[in-house]
Amino acid sequence: MTGELSGGALQKLYSKDFVVVEAEAPANYAQDHVLRKLTSRSYTPVWVFLDADGKKVVENTGFKNPREARALHAYVSGRHYRTTGYQEFLASYPRS
């Protein structure tokens, strides 16, 4: 990603609130591997967020720009998934 979230800024944004684990495409793992079981997708990028109990709360195929990256972070860290779908949240997320 270019611009304001390049050079490690994206990882810094997410690392302040989450444990970030970078993995290969899920299809690269054995059928019974935990990383493959976390997602229904077989490709990357895919972002999977788990709660403190290890339950998947959000699965997203990524973002197109810095605004969407910040919105996804805010959506999950603010636990908005409990009451609002991501597309609805994104539509109301500030554009600047």
LINPEQUI-V190962 format. One record per backbone hydrogen bond with DSSP energy under -1.0 kcal/mol. CO is the residue of the C=O (numbers start at 1). NH is the residue of the N-H. Records with the same first field share a line. If there is no record, write none. Layout:
CO = NH  NH
This chain:
3 = 6
6 = 9
8 = 12
9 = 13
10 = 14
11 = 15
12 = 16
14 = 17  18
25 = 28
26 = 29
30 = 33
33 = 37
47 = 60
49 = 57  58
51 = 54
55 = 51
58 = 49
60 = 47
65 = 69
66 = 70
67 = 71
68 = 72
69 = 73
70 = 74
71 = 75
72 = 76
73 = 77
74 = 78
75 = 80
76 = 79
79 = 82
80 = 83  84
85 = 89
86 = 90
87 = 91
88 = 92
